[in-house]
Amino acid sequence: MVDISEKREIPRLARAAGEIMLSRGTIEKIKTGTVEKGNVLATARVAAVLAVKKTPEIIPMCHQIPITAIDVDFEIGEEIISAVVEVRTVGKTGVEMEALTGVSAALLTIWDMVKSAEKDESGNYPNTSIQNIRVLEKLKG
C-alpha cells in the first residue's frame, strides 16, 4: 500500500460510468416494474452504495477513506442501461476506485436481477454484456 501519511486532506470527487446491454423485452420489464426479483434500479442503487463503502475490502491496495457523498444515476435506452456513480470525500487519496466499484456492482446487480429474462434456450446470455466501465472525471482540491 502506498504511504499517504504526508498528503494533505482535500476535497476529492470521482465519477465513473458503465453500461449493460439487454434485450428490449427486458428493458420493458424494468420500465414497467414487472421483473420477478423486484425493483431493479432501486436494488442496483443500493448495491452501488454498498460497494463504494466496501471497496477497501474488495480491492486489496485501496485505503480506507471517509466517504462524504455517493450519487447513483441510471439512464434507460432501448437496449442499454447506463449507470453513473459519483463519489466524494475529504481525504488524502482519490475515490476513483470507489466509483468504479460502485458502477460495477450496480451493473452486476442489474444482470443478476434480470438474468432469467435474458437467458436463451441453452441457458446462455447472447444479448447481455457489461461494457465501457470507465472514469469520467476525477477532481481534487
C-alpha positions in Angstrom: 0.0 0.0 0.0 1.3 3.5 -0.8 2.1 5.7 2.1 -0.2 8.8 2.1 0.5 10.0 5.6 2.3 13.2 4.4 -0.5 14.1 1.9 -3.0 16.9 2.8 -6.7 16.2 3.2 -8.5 17.9 0.4 -12.0 17.6 -1.2 -12.0 14.9 -3.9 -14.5 13.7 -6.4 -14.7 10.9 -8.9 -17.4 10.0 -11.4 -17.4 6.6 -13.2 -19.8 5.1 -15.7 -20.6 1.9 -17.5 -23.4 0.2 -19.5 -25.3 -3.0 -19.6 -26.7 -4.2 -22.9 -30.1 -6.0 -22.5 -32.9 -7.2 -24.8 -35.8 -4.8 -25.5 -38.1 -7.1 -23.7 -36.0 -7.0 -20.5 -35.8 -3.2 -20.7 -39.5 -3.0 -20.9 -39.9 -5.2 -17.8 -37.6 -2.9 -15.9 -39.5 0.2 -17.0 -42.9 -1.4 -16.1 -41.7 -2.9 -12.8 -42.5 -6.4 -13.8 -39.2 -8.0 -13.1 -39.8 -11.1 -10.9 -37.0 -10.2 -8.4 -38.3 -6.7 -7.8 -37.3 -3.1 -8.5 -34.1 -3.5 -10.5 -32.8 0.1 -10.4 -33.5 0.6 -6.7 -31.7 -2.6 -5.9 -28.8 -1.7 -8.2 -28.6 1.8 -6.5 -28.3 0.2 -3.0 -25.7 -2.3 -4.4 -23.6 0.6 -5.7 -23.7 2.4 -2.4 -22.7 -0.7 -0.5 -19.9 -1.5 -3.0 -18.5 2.1 -2.7 -18.3 1.7 1.1 -16.7 -1.8 0.9 -14.1 -1.0 -1.8 -11.1 -1.3 0.5 -12.3 -4.9 1.4 -12.6 -5.8 -2.3 -9.6 -4.0 -3.8 -6.5 -5.1 -1.8 -4.4 -1.9 -2.1 -7.2 0.7 -1.6 -7.0 2.9 1.5 -10.0 3.2 3.8 -11.2 6.7 3.4 -14.2 8.7 4.6 -16.9 8.8 2.0 -18.8 12.0 2.3 -21.4 11.5 -0.5 -22.5 9.0 -3.1 -24.8 9.7 -6.1 -26.0 6.9 -8.4 -27.9 7.7 -11.6 -29.3 5.5 -14.4 -30.4 6.2 -17.9 -32.5 3.7 -19.8 -32.2 3.4 -23.6 -33.9 1.0 -26.0 -31.3 -1.8 -25.4 -29.0 -0.3 -22.8 -28.9 1.0 -19.3 -26.1 3.4 -18.4 -25.0 3.8 -14.8 -23.1 6.8 -13.4 -21.7 6.8 -9.8 -20.2 9.9 -8.2 -18.2 9.6 -5.0 -17.0 12.5 -2.8 -14.6 12.6 0.1 -12.3 15.0 2.0 -9.2 12.9 2.2 -5.6 12.1 1.3 -6.3 9.9 -1.7 -8.8 9.8 -4.6 -12.1 7.9 -4.9 -11.9 6.7 -8.5 -11.7 3.0 -7.4 -14.7 3.5 -5.2 -16.7 5.0 -8.1 -15.6 2.2 -10.5 -16.5 -0.4 -7.9 -19.9 1.2 -7.4 -20.6 1.2 -11.2 -19.5 -2.5 -11.5 -21.7 -3.6 -8.6 -24.7 -1.7 -10.0 -24.4 -3.3 -13.4 -23.8 -6.8 -12.0 -26.9 -6.4 -9.8 -29.0 -5.5 -12.8 -27.7 -8.6 -14.6 -28.4 -10.8 -11.6 -32.0 -9.4 -11.3 -32.9 -9.9 -15.0 -30.8 -13.0 -15.9 -33.9 -15.2 -16.2 -35.4 -12.9 -18.8 -32.1 -12.7 -20.7 -31.3 -16.4 -21.0 -31.8 -18.2 -24.3 -32.9 -21.8 -24.7 -29.4 -23.0 -23.9 -29.1 -21.0 -20.7 -26.7 -18.5 -22.2 -26.8 -14.7 -22.5 -26.2 -13.9 -26.1 -27.5 -10.3 -25.9 -26.3 -9.4 -22.5 -23.0 -7.6 -21.8 -21.4 -5.1 -19.5 -19.2 -2.6 -21.2 -17.4 0.7 -21.2 -16.7 0.9 -17.4 -14.5 4.0 -17.1 -13.7 7.0 -15.0 -15.5 10.1 -16.4 -14.0 12.6 -14.1 -11.5 12.9 -11.2 -11.2 16.2 -9.3 -9.2 17.3 -6.3 -8.9 20.5 -4.4 
